[in-house]
Amino acid sequence: MNLEQKLRHLRQASKPRDQELARTLEYLRRLEQPAAPRKLPAQKAPKGIEEYVEGEVATNPQGDFFLARDEFPFGRPYGKLRIGDFAGADLNPLNLFLGGTALPEVGRLVFLDTETTGLAGGTGTCAFLIGIGAVEGTKFVIRQFFLRDYPEEKAILHALAEALEPYAGLVTFNGKTFDVPLLETRYALARTKSPFDRLVHLDALHPARRLWKLRLESCKLTHLESAVLGINREGDVPGSEIPQLYFDYLRTGEAGGLQPVFVHNALDIITLAAVTVELARAVGDAGAATLDSSLDLFSLSRIYGAAGARDKSVSTCQQALARGLPEEIESSALHHLARQLQRQRQYELAVEAWLELSRRESPLAMEALEALAIHYEHRQRDAGQALEFTRAALARAEEQFAHAPSLARFSRRAARLEKKLARAAATRALPL
């Protein structure tokens, strides 16, 4: 290969390298140039609660807050009831649950429910939405006090206290355990007097449990709404999700997620009022006639018994037994009936109930046998019959591995009765 050929070969071999170098230099020059700004999609400004819930910004000496108001006319149906039933209800029967105090008339009664930043309570939990409902004229009116941010808490507490001034009675659902203690804590932290001290307070959860717990799996308010009122909510926000929805609002300022919370709170208040009406009807003089379930009738009988209304307790329990009860519940009903009859001094009828119970395979049968032994020993003066029932009770106790005190008690009674019978036999054997 001559010199010219060698140079030509070198030039051809270097061409790819020159091209690659040129491309690299061009890439580096581009990197040095400032990048053109990218256009980002415009972000929507967050919308406040007034964009989603009808209401207004209210002002009082403690500051501003958001107040929502809604009205429900008396003619509006709500499950089995109409809203107007709230106004016409006789709530006096509910005084059975108040231990000596009495609810005021319906016009001076307010229903309350809160939505909070936590479900466990404590000083770190506050109520960001406080709803109250009451009968006003021909409507049921709900007011909701909303905490747009924590600095507004004193303002809504002040507004709530003012709103409660016309009322003498309060109805809540689990409010004695949760809502009212939480609000009283917030008033204390705000160094403000609580408005709840002067109000007669009915916590409807407790009478609801006493009346319906035998029949229903749950006595949560939404379950009562379905089982008692015949209403099934659709699209309701679960209560467990509500605190996080409020925290999301505080973080972003966007209140859209809270609109369902206002609806949830309002429905809880209306349901609370409706359940209270149903409770009053059930416990009232004609209550037994309104109950379809024998389990509810037995529960009502126990409510009457605890209140000292023994005639009602006996008749209602007899109705429940006549309709039929599950075996275990039936034994409890016989026990309750016998107790009530004894307290009324209707001893012969009580004996019939005790005898029926004594034949059951129930732990309560031992108590029935003991009650029969006492009756025949002290009222009938029949030690022999009393001994038979005592021995039967002792045998039942041994079969059921009863605790030692019961066995000892029955054994002592049997020994005493045997001695009494032996003395009586010896006395009869003496010559005249």
Secondary structure, DSSP 8 states (H G I E B T S, - for coil): --HHHHHHHHHHHHHHHHHHHHHHHHHHHHHHS---------------GGGTS-EEEEEETTEEEEEEEEEEETT-EETTEETHHHHH---GGGGGGTTT-----GGGEEEEEEEES-SS-STT--EEEEEEEEEETTEEEEEEEE-SSGGGHHHHHHHHHHHHTT-SEEEESSIIIIIHHHHHHHHHHTT---S-TTSEEEETHHHHHHHHTTT-S---HHHHHHHTT----SS---GGGHHHHHHHHHHH---GGGHHHHHHHHHHHHHHHHHHHHHHHHHSTTHHHH---HHHHHHHHHHHHHTT-HHHHHHHHHHHHHH---HHHHHHHHHHHHHHHHHTT-HHHHHHHHHHHHTSSSTHHHHHHHHHHHIIIIIS--HHHHHHHHHHHHHHHHHTT--HHHHHHHHHHHHHHHHHHHHHHHHHHS--
